[in-house]
Amino acid sequence: MAEDIHTVRVGLRIEVQQGTKRSAHAASLGRALDMTTLLRAMLHVRHAFQAAETGKVESDDGITQSMLVMVRMLQDEFVTVLGRDLTIWDPNIKTWHTGNPVPLDTGDYRMRRPWETWVRVATGRSAGKWRSRNETWLAYATRFVEEHFFPF
């Protein structure tokens, strides 16, 4: 009888350990799946199955009436501030975060005209982010390769 109890205890211990091992494998598989390039496809299948099974997906928040009211208020405010024809040139940024229009030509160009930043950096007229000197992208890439890839 004592041997049977011992055998059962050892058997249970092994089962518990194997269960732990199995759940650790499942957890590592789950983490691996989180990093896969197929995550979007897997989520799509999961959401499609949920939608077919329950009629809605847990990620569906739905659009409430108050959201629609706020969107309409924003639309009205943009039309009031900017007008209906957005092709007309205006030297001021009317939607500046302070609420007061500011001129495009003054101040830091990186803040007021960010669409120009990459051109200026690429041509070497401005220093890039965390750079102390101006250099073209080609000069930077060449120097980087020479200094870091071939140290000998």
C-alpha angles and dihedrals in degrees: 000000000000090000091052091052090047091050091049091049092049090045091050092047091052091047091050091047091048089048089053090047090049093050090048089053090048090050093050090047089050091051090048090051090052089060098044123115088230093065093106091052092047091050090048091054091046093050092045090052091048091049091050092046102043105014094243140052122239089233091059107104094172126217114275127208091249090057091053091050092051092048090052090049090052091049091051091048093050091050090049094048101036104024126224100284109068093177093076112102115242121183091209133071101231095184097057113150093248092061092242120103114248128197118256093218099059131063128028110339090213089064101036101033107024092161088072096052100083092048092051092048093045092052093045097246092119135030116253125236111305090001124131097200140038117253134150120257091248092053091047093049092047093049092046093052093046095047100041109027101043108033096160 
